[in-house]
Amino acid sequence: MIKSTTGLHRAIALAGISALALTACTGPSGGGGGTATGGSAGGGAITFGTTDKVVTLDPAGSYDAGSFLVMNQVYPFLMNSKPGSAEVSPDIAESASFTAPTEFTVKLKPNLKFANGHALTSSDVKFSYDRVMKIDDPNGPASLLSNLKSVEAKDDTTVVFNLKQANDQVFPSVLGTNTGPIVDEEVFPADKIMSDEDIVAAKPFAGPYTIDSYKKNELVSLKANADYNGLLGKPANDSAVIKYYADSNNLKLDVQGGNIDVAGRSLTATDAADLGKDSKVKVYKGPGGELRYIVFNFDTMPFGAKTPEANPAKALAVRQAMADIVDRQAISDQVYKGTYVPAYSVVPDGLPGATQPLKDMYGDGSGKPSVDKAKKTLADAGVTGPVTVKLQYNPDHYGKSSGDEYAMVKEQLEKSGLFTVDLQSTEWVTYSKARTSDAYPVYQLGWFPDYSDADNYLTPFFIPGNFLKNHYENPTVTDLIQKQLTTPDKTERQKLIGDAQTAVAKDLSTLPLLQGSQLLVAGADVKGVEKTLDPSFKTRLGVLSK
């Protein structure tokens, strides 16, 4: 959801693409209306503060968290996820399923309409997806539709998505991402981005809320939409306000002073720790989709394939020993004050199919480090003397705490007596290019999800042509990843996802360190906050009340 790769990684496994020019992530069940968000409207107004910014309210022109925060409140989606779940289900649709290997058919609920009174039919759905692909805005989400061949409106309530490759198990999730908002074809132009002011004036909304007033990146006033008939149910409040901040310190002060009800992205770890001591507010943490990890270049790392001392067994031992030594909990506690938590897999905890193989396989077997195990691993592989590791990190792209994070990694490795770490940093403009040209033997990277599915953490990283460009390839891993992508049975697919995580953990192409927690701070009288902190990574204002 947060602007990340170009999204074309989905085509790697589906179409067998062997090389992509992808960019590291920047920072991208059951339908029915009723009371899914906790009751009917009537709970008063809720004010939500954020430092995120809106790029545009036009779904064809944005692929970022700030814009999606508003879109997810006001636009209807074919697929969405219930609060508390990452799995998508029909939203304004009454059914959605594969009716053929390359046909995904959606049946809309009857008598849907936009807030302006226009009917919402399958023609609007077709228009919405055709429009995203036609405009193909560089800041838009069209790349996520790489497997979509065409859209057909069979009748007023039936839509068929024709796919290029069969049995794409991720496609239903894609319909709930930034590509998903259904727009009014009587309002939006088919070939260009519409201004925010014109959108607000035309009221083409059919989500849980409509926009009452709008001052871009200052204040958005939302009003509960009585006509919304979807998975999320009626909002638990009458109205909501989104207030925008240029500085996180002012955001902290306003939630602390009761000027806003809830503070969202982004508060610093220090701010969150301070607020946790204040009885007037409560800090809520939920599972997050962001991963922070170390990448190993299989050609240039110690004992890598193109080094003078090339030895695959010794290179693996170096990776394993680093995994044995790193103390994730210490980094979590000391650098991030618990706003990032230890990660023991390449798939974040909380997603269907997620496991934690690194916890058992490395360190003391319970998630803690073990220098003794690292010593044995290196000795068994014939590695003698401290291993020199050239470790690169980025000081500006992944937050100012990266320096402290990697200083701790260096300290932990060197304290073991088994490693000497040459720690260097490079600004992002250079870093993002140099990392793909074998300049960094071992280096930092981070990832935000496009959609809340385990595949988004497997396909981009671990099959031939992956965007890491780290020369890792394992046919067994590739086969497992490709199979999970096209396996319809959920139980079988989750087993394949688990097997893929275990296989990757044995090779250690990357070393996961931390998983970012979702963080919200709310006044003590605010209810429902925990309901919007789930692995879908979507902020739903409709669950909040006071």
KAVEN-V985384 format. One record per backbone hydrogen bond with DSSP energy under -1.0 kcal/mol. CO is the residue of the C=O (numbers start at 1). NH is the residue of the N-H. If there is no record, write none. Layout:
BEGIN
co=(CO CO)
nh=(NH NH)
END
This chain:
BEGIN
co=(7 8 9 10 11 12 28 34 35 44 46 47 47 48 49 50 58 64 65 67 68 70 70 71 73 74 74 76 77 78 80 82 89 92 95 97 100 101 102 103 103 104 105 106 107 107 112 114 118 121 122 123 124 125 126 127 128 129 130 131 132 137 141 142 143 145 147 150 152 156 157 158 158 159 160 161 162 162 167 170 171 173 174 177 184 184 195 196 197 198 199 203 205 208 210 213 215 215 218 219 220 221 221 222 223 225 230 238 239 240 241 242 243 247 248 249 250 251 252 253 254 254 261 262 263 265 265 268 269 270 271 272 274 275 278 280 282 284 286 290 291 292 292 293 294 295 297 298 299 301 303 304 307 311 312 313 314 315 316 317 318 319 320 321 322 324 327 328 329 330 331 331 332 336 339 341 344 348 351 356 357 358 362 368 370 371 372 373 374 375 376 378 379 387 389 390 391 392 393 399 401 402 403 404 405 406 407 408 409 410 411 414 418 420 422 424 427 428 430 431 434 434 441 442 443 445 447 451 453 454 455 455 458 458 460 463 466 470 474 475 476 477 478 479 480 481 485 489 490 491 492 493 494 495 496 497 498 499 500 501 502 503 504 509 511 513 514 515 518 520 521 522 523 527 528 529 534 540 541 542 545)
nh=(10 11 12 14 15 16 2 234 38 238 241 261 262 243 264 245 61 68 69 71 72 73 74 75 209 206 207 182 92 91 89 85 80 109 107 105 103 167 163 99 100 161 97 159 94 95 120 117 114 125 126 127 128 129 130 131 132 133 134 135 136 140 144 145 146 148 164 162 160 122 108 154 155 106 152 104 149 150 169 174 175 176 177 180 187 188 199 200 201 202 203 205 115 225 223 221 218 219 244 215 242 212 213 240 210 228 233 224 46 222 48 220 50 251 252 253 254 255 256 257 259 260 523 49 521 51 52 272 273 274 275 276 277 278 281 524 522 520 518 516 447 513 514 445 511 443 301 305 306 304 311 307 310 315 316 317 318 319 320 321 322 323 324 325 326 370 331 332 333 334 335 336 338 339 517 515 358 351 354 359 361 362 365 364 374 375 376 377 378 379 380 383 382 420 422 442 424 444 426 402 405 406 407 408 409 410 411 412 413 414 415 417 387 389 391 393 431 432 434 435 437 439 297 392 295 293 291 453 456 457 458 459 461 462 467 466 469 298 478 479 480 481 482 483 484 485 169 493 494 495 496 497 498 499 500 501 502 503 504 505 506 507 508 296 294 343 292 341 286 284 263 282 526 545 531 532 537 543 544 236 527)
END
